[in-house]
């Protein structure tokens, strides 16, 4: 996600009346933390799941 891609998110979540740069930065931080968490969970599952989930 690029910085410019966040501007519509800022407006959508009603941050438009405040400093856009600060809110875009907060959204980017949240996005980074979320994707990092998902990556760690994915890595953990791939290391600890022995059998595929085919049913």
PESULVEN-V594083 format. One record per residue. N is the residue number from 1. BURIAL is 1 if it has 16 or more other C-alpha atoms within 10 Angstrom, else 0. D_CENTER is the distance of its C-alpha to the mean C-alpha in Angstrom with 1 decimal. Layout:
N:BURIAL:D_CENTER
N:BURIAL:D_CENTER
//
This chain:
1:0:8.8
2:0:11.9
3:0:13.0
4:0:15.2
5:0:12.7
6:1:11.3
7:1:14.9
8:0:15.2
9:0:12.2
10:1:14.0
11:0:17.2
12:0:16.0
13:0:15.0
14:0:18.4
15:1:17.7
16:0:20.1
17:0:23.1
18:0:21.7
19:0:20.8
20:0:18.2
21:0:17.4
22:0:16.6
23:1:14.3
24:1:12.5
25:0:12.2
26:0:10.9
27:1:8.1
28:1:7.3
29:0:7.8
30:0:5.7
31:0:2.5
32:0:5.0
33:0:6.1
34:0:4.2
35:0:4.7
36:0:7.8
37:0:8.9
38:0:8.8
39:0:10.6
40:0:13.1
41:0:13.8
42:0:14.4
43:0:16.7
44:0:18.4
45:0:19.2
46:0:20.4
47:0:22.7
48:0:24.1
49:0:24.6
50:0:28.1
51:0:28.8
52:0:27.0
53:0:26.4
54:0:29.0
55:0:31.1
//
